[in-house]
Amino acid sequence: MNTAPLIPSIAAGLGGTTSVMVGAPRWLTASLFGCLVLGLITVAVLQAVLPQESVHRLAWWRDRRRHQQLRRQTRIRPERPNGRPEGQGHDE
């Protein structure tokens, strides 16, 4: 994983956030830095899981769309009170 472009952004964000948070209540400071850490972890996980090269990314999205279409086609439909699956037959 290439984190080189991410490091200067993090450093600038931390510097700015630190200067703004001087004198703030501890609970506010702790919650702000907790959100920052959670955001960084989320970005790192997404970059590790999702493909970064264009060709691989396109294949990943196509496979995802195909998987969703197959799930919709093979979904088990719940039965209605008349014993027929939904979408079949007419109510009388």
MDTraj code that builds the backbone (N, CA, C; nanometers):
import mdtraj as md
import numpy as np

residues = "MET ASN THR ALA PRO LEU ILE PRO SER ILE ALA ALA GLY LEU GLY GLY THR THR SER VAL MET VAL GLY ALA PRO ARG TRP LEU THR ALA SER LEU PHE GLY CYS LEU VAL LEU GLY LEU ILE THR VAL ALA VAL LEU GLN ALA VAL LEU PRO GLN GLU SER VAL HIS ARG LEU ALA TRP TRP ARG ASP ARG ARG ARG HIS GLN GLN LEU ARG ARG GLN THR ARG ILE ARG PRO GLU ARG PRO ASN GLY ARG PRO GLU GLY GLN GLY HIS ASP GLU".split()
xyz = np.array([
    [0.0848, -0.1172, 0.0000],
    [0.0000, 0.0000, 0.0000],
    [0.0893, 0.1234, 0.0000],
    [0.0588, 0.2189, -0.0878],
    [0.1366, 0.3404, -0.0992],
    [0.0708, 0.4494, -0.0158],
    [0.1347, 0.4849, 0.0955],
    [0.0771, 0.5865, 0.1841],
    [0.1514, 0.7185, 0.1751],
    [0.2422, 0.7332, 0.0783],
    [0.3216, 0.8557, 0.0674],
    [0.2352, 0.9808, 0.0539],
    [0.1314, 0.9854, -0.0324],
    [0.0517, 1.1079, -0.0408],
    [-0.0317, 1.1332, 0.0847],
    [-0.0577, 1.0311, 0.1604],
    [-0.1415, 1.0445, 0.2783],
    [-0.0664, 1.1082, 0.3955],
    [0.0633, 1.0866, 0.4043],
    [0.1418, 1.1325, 0.5197],
    [0.1464, 1.2852, 0.5315],
    [0.1744, 1.3605, 0.4243],
    [0.1724, 1.5073, 0.4402],
    [0.0344, 1.5609, 0.4788],
    [-0.0694, 1.4998, 0.4284],
    [-0.2050, 1.5427, 0.4631],
    [-0.2322, 1.5203, 0.6115],
    [-0.1877, 1.4066, 0.6614],
    [-0.2070, 1.3763, 0.8037],
    [-0.1295, 1.4750, 0.8891],
    [-0.0056, 1.5024, 0.8517],
    [0.0776, 1.5947, 0.9290],
    [0.0151, 1.7342, 0.9320],
    [-0.0319, 1.7821, 0.8184],
    [-0.0939, 1.9146, 0.8134],
    [-0.2227, 1.9171, 0.8961],
    [-0.3010, 1.8113, 0.8851],
    [-0.4249, 1.8040, 0.9621],
    [-0.4010, 1.8011, 1.1116],
    [-0.3016, 1.7243, 1.1530],
    [-0.2708, 1.7173, 1.2963],
    [-0.2186, 1.8503, 1.3483],
    [-0.1345, 1.9167, 1.2695],
    [-0.0818, 2.0463, 1.3124],
    [-0.1921, 2.1493, 1.3282],
    [-0.2803, 2.1564, 1.2311],
    [-0.3918, 2.2513, 1.2377],
    [-0.4882, 2.2183, 1.3497],
    [-0.5179, 2.0920, 1.3659],
    [-0.6111, 2.0492, 1.4701],
    [-0.5535, 2.0770, 1.6087],
    [-0.4248, 2.0535, 1.6266],
    [-0.3611, 2.0774, 1.7562],
    [-0.3665, 2.2250, 1.7928],
    [-0.3405, 2.3118, 1.6955],
    [-0.3423, 2.4554, 1.7262],
    [-0.4832, 2.5041, 1.7599],
    [-0.5836, 2.4448, 1.6997],
    [-0.7222, 2.4850, 1.7275],
    [-0.7686, 2.4313, 1.8630],
    [-0.7219, 2.3139, 1.9020],
    [-0.7715, 2.2472, 2.0222],
    [-0.7017, 2.2905, 2.1512],
    [-0.6108, 2.3860, 2.1450],
    [-0.5430, 2.4335, 2.2658],
    [-0.6470, 2.4975, 2.3578],
    [-0.6557, 2.4500, 2.4797],
    [-0.7488, 2.5042, 2.5775],
    [-0.8883, 2.4454, 2.5701],
    [-0.9124, 2.3491, 2.4821],
    [-1.0451, 2.2870, 2.4713],
    [-1.0628, 2.1831, 2.5819],
    [-1.1875, 2.1514, 2.6177],
    [-1.2105, 2.0476, 2.7196],
    [-1.1531, 1.9130, 2.6742],
    [-1.1137, 1.8331, 2.7707],
    [-1.0507, 1.7045, 2.7386],
    [-1.1440, 1.6112, 2.6626],
    [-1.2729, 1.6109, 2.6974],
    [-1.3657, 1.5210, 2.6291],
    [-1.3775, 1.5573, 2.4811],
    [-1.3718, 1.6865, 2.4498],
    [-1.3791, 1.7297, 2.3112],
    [-1.2527, 1.6909, 2.2356],
    [-1.1391, 1.7098, 2.3000],
    [-1.0124, 1.6732, 2.2381],
    [-1.0056, 1.5227, 2.2150],
    [-1.0459, 1.4452, 2.3143],
    [-1.0418, 1.2993, 2.3010],
    [-1.1371, 1.2519, 2.1916],
    [-1.2568, 1.3087, 2.1842],
    [-1.3514, 1.2653, 2.0809],
    [-1.3032, 1.3052, 1.9416],
    [-1.2414, 1.4222, 1.9290],
    [-1.1897, 1.4656, 1.7996],
    [-1.0781, 1.3741, 1.7517],
    [-0.9849, 1.3436, 1.8383],
    [-0.8756, 1.2556, 1.7979],
    [-0.9236, 1.1118, 1.7785],
    [-1.0254, 1.0708, 1.8508],
    [-1.0846, 0.9388, 1.8268],
    [-1.1465, 0.9299, 1.6881],
    [-1.2168, 1.0357, 1.6482],
    [-1.2740, 1.0392, 1.5123],
    [-1.1641, 1.0404, 1.4075],
    [-1.0555, 1.1130, 1.4336],
    [-0.9424, 1.1174, 1.3406],
    [-0.8812, 0.9794, 1.3226],
    [-0.8599, 0.9093, 1.4324],
    [-0.8013, 0.7748, 1.4257],
    [-0.8958, 0.6795, 1.3532],
    [-1.0247, 0.6877, 1.3835],
    [-1.1230, 0.6028, 1.3163],
    [-1.1244, 0.6290, 1.1657],
    [-1.1161, 0.7553, 1.1264],
    [-1.1112, 0.7899, 0.9850],
    [-0.9873, 0.7358, 0.9164],
    [-0.8729, 0.7465, 0.9821],
    [-0.7481, 0.6950, 0.9238],
    [-0.7523, 0.5432, 0.9095],
    [-0.8071, 0.4759, 1.0075],
    [-0.8184, 0.3297, 0.9992],
    [-0.9121, 0.2918, 0.8847],
    [-1.0232, 0.3643, 0.8710],
    [-1.1174, 0.3357, 0.7626],
    [-1.0523, 0.3537, 0.6263],
    [-0.9778, 0.4619, 0.6082],
    [-0.9091, 0.4852, 0.4807],
    [-0.8070, 0.3761, 0.4538],
    [-0.7305, 0.3380, 0.5545],
    [-0.6289, 0.2339, 0.5360],
    [-0.6927, 0.1010, 0.4978],
    [-0.8028, 0.0649, 0.5639],
    [-0.8702, -0.0615, 0.5329],
    [-0.9286, -0.0582, 0.3917],
    [-0.9920, 0.0518, 0.3550],
    [-1.0495, 0.0611, 0.2205],
    [-0.9414, 0.0545, 0.1125],
    [-0.8293, 0.1191, 0.1359],
    [-0.7210, 0.1129, 0.0381],
    [-0.6602, -0.0258, 0.0306],
    [-0.6617, -0.0988, 0.1389],
    [-0.6066, -0.2342, 0.1379],
    [-0.7022, -0.3330, 0.0723],
    [-0.8328, -0.3118, 0.0886],
    [-0.9321, -0.4066, 0.0384],
    [-0.9672, -0.3806, -0.1079],
    [-0.9912, -0.2558, -0.1425],
    [-1.0312, -0.2227, -0.2797],
    [-0.9083, -0.2130, -0.3697],
    [-0.9173, -0.2642, -0.4900],
    [-0.8037, -0.2565, -0.5812],
    [-0.7738, -0.1118, -0.6190],
    [-0.6462, -0.0786, -0.6371],
    [-0.6064, 0.0581, -0.6649],
    [-0.5773, 0.0844, -0.8126],
    [-0.5496, -0.0192, -0.8910],
    [-0.5218, 0.0015, -1.0327],
    [-0.6525, 0.0014, -1.1101],
    [-0.6589, 0.0840, -1.2132],
    [-0.7830, 0.1073, -1.2857],
    [-0.8430, -0.0204, -1.3443],
    [-0.7594, -0.1044, -1.4061],
    [-0.8097, -0.2268, -1.4691],
    [-0.8686, -0.3200, -1.3631],
    [-0.7996, -0.3344, -1.2512],
    [-0.8481, -0.4220, -1.1445],
    [-0.9732, -0.3647, -1.0790],
    [-0.9783, -0.2336, -1.0650],
    [-1.0944, -0.1698, -1.0040],
    [-1.2187, -0.1919, -1.0902],
    [-1.2045, -0.1790, -1.2224],
    [-1.3163, -0.2003, -1.3127],
    [-1.3661, -0.3443, -1.3034],
    [-1.2737, -0.4397, -1.2995],
    [-1.3129, -0.5804, -1.2868],
    [-1.3830, -0.6050, -1.1537],
    [-1.3368, -0.5416, -1.0474],
    [-1.3984, -0.5592, -0.9155],
    [-1.5425, -0.5090, -0.9180],
    [-1.5672, -0.3901, -0.9762],
    [-1.7022, -0.3354, -0.9803],
    [-1.7935, -0.4201, -1.0680],
    [-1.7408, -0.4719, -1.1786],
    [-1.8226, -0.5586, -1.2643],
    [-1.8622, -0.6865, -1.1907],
    [-1.7665, -0.7459, -1.1198],
    [-1.7978, -0.8668, -1.0428],
    [-1.9000, -0.8376, -0.9331],
    [-1.8870, -0.7233, -0.8695],
    [-1.9824, -0.6859, -0.7647],
    [-2.1223, -0.6694, -0.8226],
    [-2.1337, -0.6001, -0.9366],
    [-2.2638, -0.5816, -0.9997],
    [-2.3227, -0.7151, -1.0429],
    [-2.2400, -0.8033, -1.0982],
    [-2.2876, -0.9355, -1.1403],
    [-2.3360, -1.0155, -1.0192],
    [-2.2630, -1.0079, -0.9095],
    [-2.3024, -1.0792, -0.7876],
    [-2.4369, -1.0286, -0.7358],
    [-2.4563, -0.8955, -0.7366],
    [-2.5834, -0.8403, -0.6895],
    [-2.6988, -0.8839, -0.7793],
    [-2.6780, -0.8876, -0.9104],
    [-2.7838, -0.9310, -1.0008],
    [-2.8188, -1.0774, -0.9777],
    [-2.7173, -1.1608, -0.9559],
    [-2.7435, -1.3021, -0.9290],
    [-2.8188, -1.3202, -0.7974],
    [-2.7855, -1.2406, -0.6967],
    [-2.8567, -1.2491, -0.5685],
    [-3.0030, -1.2133, -0.5857],
    [-3.0315, -1.1101, -0.6674],
    [-3.1709, -1.0714, -0.6905],
    [-3.2471, -1.1805, -0.7639],
    [-3.1813, -1.2475, -0.8585],
    [-3.2483, -1.3507, -0.9369],
    [-3.2752, -1.4759, -0.8556],
    [-3.1856, -1.5110, -0.7653],
    [-3.1990, -1.6359, -0.6898],
    [-3.2564, -1.6154, -0.5501],
    [-3.3048, -1.4954, -0.5228],
    [-3.3597, -1.4668, -0.3898],
    [-3.4842, -1.5514, -0.3658],
    [-3.4952, -1.6068, -0.2468],
    [-3.6127, -1.6857, -0.2095],
    [-3.7217, -1.5883, -0.1690],
    [-3.8348, -1.6003, -0.2344],
    [-3.9449, -1.5093, -0.2055],
    [-4.0307, -1.5667, -0.0929],
    [-4.0696, -1.4819, 0.0024],
    [-4.1548, -1.5306, 0.1124],
    [-4.2937, -1.5674, 0.0600],
    [-4.3530, -1.6658, 0.1248],
    [-4.4867, -1.7078, 0.0833],
    [-4.5920, -1.6162, 0.1425],
    [-4.6980, -1.5954, 0.0657],
    [-4.8116, -1.5174, 0.1137],
    [-4.9089, -1.6123, 0.1820],
    [-5.0087, -1.5579, 0.2476],
    [-5.1041, -1.6442, 0.3195],
    [-5.1741, -1.7468, 0.2308],
    [-5.1877, -1.7229, 0.0995],
    [-5.2569, -1.8189, 0.0145],
    [-5.1655, -1.9351, -0.0278],
    [-5.0415, -1.9348, 0.0192],
    [-4.9500, -2.0464, -0.0083],
    [-4.8648, -2.0279, -0.1311],
    [-4.8877, -1.9234, -0.2053],
    [-4.8088, -1.8980, -0.3257],
    [-4.6982, -1.7962, -0.2949],
    [-4.5819, -1.8122, -0.3568],
    [-4.4785, -1.7111, -0.3397],
    [-4.5242, -1.5774, -0.3961],
    [-4.4715, -1.4690, -0.3424],
    [-4.5085, -1.3363, -0.3907],
    [-4.4702, -1.3225, -0.5368],
    [-4.5527, -1.2532, -0.6135],
    [-4.5245, -1.2304, -0.7532],
    [-4.5791, -1.3402, -0.8438],
    [-4.6412, -1.4440, -0.7883],
    [-4.6998, -1.5515, -0.8701],
    [-4.8493, -1.5574, -0.8434],
    [-4.9246, -1.5719, -0.9495],
    [-5.0692, -1.5857, -0.9344],
    [-5.1360, -1.4548, -0.9008],
    [-5.2669, -1.4567, -0.9027],
    [-5.3456, -1.3379, -0.8727],
    [-5.4311, -1.3649, -0.7496],
    [-5.4518, -1.2597, -0.6741],
    [-5.5441, -1.2715, -0.5614],
    [-5.6868, -1.2695, -0.6137],
    [-5.7705, -1.3507, -0.5560],
    [-5.9102, -1.3558, -0.6016],
    [-6.0010, -1.2914, -0.5012],
])
top = md.Topology()
chain = top.add_chain()
for i, resn in enumerate(residues, 1):
    res = top.add_residue(resn, chain, resSeq=i)
    for name in ("N", "CA", "C"):
        top.add_atom(name, md.element.get_by_symbol(name[0]), res)
traj = md.Trajectory(xyz[None], top)
